[in-house]
Amino acid sequence: MKAFNNNVALVEDSSGLEWIVMGTGVGFQKKKGDPIDESSIRRKFVAEQSTSRKPLLQLLKDMDSEVLDVSVEIIKNAESQLGVTFSNNIYLTLADHLNFAVKRATEDIDYADTNRWEVKNLYPKEHQAALDAIRLVFDRLDILLPKSEETFLTYHFVNGQQTKKTRIEETLKMTEVINRIIEIVQYHFQLKLDEESLNYTRFITHLRYFFIRQYNQDPVDGEEMDQTLLEVVKDKYEKAYQAAEKIAALLRQKYGWTVSSNEKLYLTLHIWRVTNRQTNE
């Protein structure tokens, strides 16, 4: 075995396959040939696995051990804060990203960030986790990451919650789609949605899963609904259904997506809930 730091090590199984293992203390005071307590392993990856830029093993060899430690700590804190278990992929992508971000920060390089406001409002919990991550980097490494990292780290935390492997580009598109949907709803009802309300949070959560289903062409669970039920919803929540129709038309025109009757029903109900209290105040 080879320890990269106290919490990350390279090991070999009985078949000769090399693995990167992560877990509290897996590499602590370990030397070549020492066994590892399998119960301490939290995550493991085949050593030949690649990130977008380089093989995992090479990535870890090139990375400062302190950056790797901070990356693992950030992920553990974010999981606790968000109440989720991230996919394995975030350990690779975040460590790689953070290593590059730290180097940029020492060279005083920042990127233009035009999506910070949308990201802060669409993913408030993940954005707060990103702020905490930036603070942790400063505390541990004495390096202040640039403001653009608020957005980039938020995207990593959003991606890490998906069941399928996602890319930053997909999350950027999700942000764009959700933002357009909110604009349609606000314009249609001529009101500004209350971003602090529980119904708004529920609406955003629904839109995130709605986007994933549309993007991956996964139909909503259940058979196509009885048209009679749809007519009842259209009649009872007429204005909300009109907004859902406008959203469906936009998605069909811009992305070629077809929104099913089931999706329109659920979208209508969420639109009605997020707007009803405000329109009746």
N, C-alpha and C positions, 0 to 999 in steps of 0.2 A: 504494500500500500504506500501511498504518498500523500501526506497532509499538506493542503494548501494553506490552511489555518486551523484554528480549533474546531471549526464547524463544517468544514468541507474537506473531502479527501477523495483520492483516486484509489479504487480497490479492484480486485480481480476475483471473479467467482470461480467455482469448481471446473467450469468448462473453458476457462481462459478468457472469458469476455470481460472487458474493462468497464467499470461503472464510476460515475461521479456520484458520491453520496453526500447528503446534507443532513445535519441534525446537531443539536446542542452537544458539544464535546466529542463528536465522532473522530476528530483529528487531534484531540488534546493529548500531548506528550506521546504521540504514536510515532513509531519508527518503522522503517521498511520491514515488511514481513509480519508485523503485529496484526493480530486478528481484531475485528471491530464488532462491538456488541450490536447485533442487528436491531434490537429493540430501540436503540438510540437514533436509528435512521428515520428521518422525516420525509425526505424526497430522494429519488435516485434517477439518474439519466444515463443512457448508454453513452460512453465517452466519445464515440464517433459522431454523435448528434451535432447538428450545425445550427448556428444562428444565421441571421441574414447576411452576416459579413465574414464569419470565420468559424472553423470547427470549435466545438465547445472546449475541448482540452486545450487548444492553443489560446483561446480566449482567457481561460483561467490562469494559464501560465503567464500571460501578458498583463494580468490585472493586479493592481496593488491589493494585498491581502486585507488592508483596512477598508478599502472600498467594497470588497466582497462581503466583509463582516457587516458593514453598514447596510448594504443591500438586503441581506437576509433579515436584519433587524427591522428594517423598514417594512418588509413584507409581513413579518409576524405581527407588527404593530397595526398595520392596515387591516389584516384579517380580523384581529380582535376588535378594532374600531368599527368595521363595517359589518361584523357578524357573518363573515363568509369564509369559505376555503377556496383559495385561488387555484386555478389550473397550474400544472407543472410549468407550463411555458413561460409564466411571468418571471420565474427565477432566472431563466436564461436571458430574456429580453430586457428585464429591468437592470440586472447586473451589467450587461453590455452597455445599455443606455447610460446608466449612472457613471460608469467608468469614463465614457466619452464626455458626459456633461461636466464632470469634475475637471477634466483636462481643458475644456472650453472655458470654464470659469476662471482657471488660473491664467488663461491668456486673455481674459476680459472680453470674450466673444459672446454675443447674444443674438438670437434670431427674432425677427419680427413675429409678433403674435397677435393676429386679428380676431382670434376666437375666444379670448380669455373671458369676456363677459358671458357669452353663451355657455361655455363650459362650466363656469361658476354657478350659473342658474339651472342648467340642465342636470348637472351631477354634483349637487352641493356636498354630499357626504364624501364622495371620492375626492372632490376638490379640497375639502378640509384635511383629508388624509395626505394629500399632496403637500399642503402647507406644513403639516407636521413632519413630513419626510424631509422637506427643505430645512426645517429647524433642526432635525436630527443630524443631517449632514454637517450643518454649521457647528453643532455641539461636539460631534465626534471628530470631524476633520478640519475644523476652523476654516471652512470654505463656504462662502455664500453663493448659492446657485442663482442664476439670473431669473427674472420674473417669468420668462417664457417656460421655465420648468414647471410652473404651476399647471399649465395646460398639458404638457407632455406627460408628467407623472399622473395626472388625472386620467388621461387616456389609458395608461398602463393599468391602472386600477379598475377601470371599466372593462378593458379587454380581459383581465385576469378572472373576471366573474363569469365569462361565457363558457358554456359547456364544450363548444367547438373552438378550435384554434382560430383566433382572429388576428387581424393586422391593424396597425394604426390607421391605415387608409379606410378600413371598414368603419372604425369608430368615428373618423372625420365625416364620413358619409352619413352615419347615424345622427351625428350632431346637426348636420345640414338638414336632413329630413325632418327631424323633430322640431327644429327651429321654424321651418316652413309651415309645419302643421299648427304650431302655436300661433304663428302670424295669421293664418287663415281663421282660426277660432276667434282670436281677438278682434280681427277686422270684421268678421261676420256678426259678432255680438256687440261690436263697438265698446269694448271694455278691455282693461288691463287686468290680466289674471293675477290673483294674489299668490305670489311665489312662496309665501310663508305658510300657506294653508295646507292641511293634511290632504285635501282633495287634489290639490295641484301636484303634490308628491306622488299620489296614487296615479294621477293622469300621466305623469312623466314615466313612471314605472311601466304602465301599460304600453305607452308608446315605444319604449325601449324593446319590449318583447314583441310588439307588433312589427317593428322594423326588422328584428331578427327573423321572424317568420316570413316576412315579405322578401327579404334579402336572400334567404336560403330556400325560398319557395316551399316552405313547410306549412301545410294547411293547419288551421286551428283545429283542435281536437273536437271530435263529434261529427255527426252527419250534417249535411246541409239542412238548415232549419225549415220548418213549415212556413210557407209564404204568408199564411194568415198571421203568424206571430210577428213577422216583419212589418206587415201592414199596420198592426196594432201599435208597434213602436213608432213607425213613421207618423201615425196620427197623433199619438200622445206626446211625442217629443219632436214635433215637426221642425222647429228651427235647428235643433241639434242634429237631426238627420240630414237637413240641408247642408250643414257644415261638413258632415261625414261624406256626403256626395261630392262636395267641392274638393275635399282631401283626396278622395278616390280618383277624381278627374285629374288632379295635379300629378298624382303618382303614376297614372296611366300615361299621361302626356310626356312627363319628364323622364320616367324610368322604365316605362313599358310594363308596369306591375298591374295585375288585376286583383282588386280587393273583393273578396267574396262577401256574400250576404251575411255570413256569420261574423266576419270582421267588421262589417258596417254596423251590425247590431251592437256589438261590444263597444265600438268606437262611439256610437251615438250615446250610449248610456254613460260612458265616461265623460263625454263632452257635456252632457246635460248636468251631471253631478258637479263638474268643475265650474260651470257657469251659473247654475241655478241659484245658489245662495247669494252670489254677488248681484245678479239681475233682480233679485227680490228684496234686496236690502233698501 
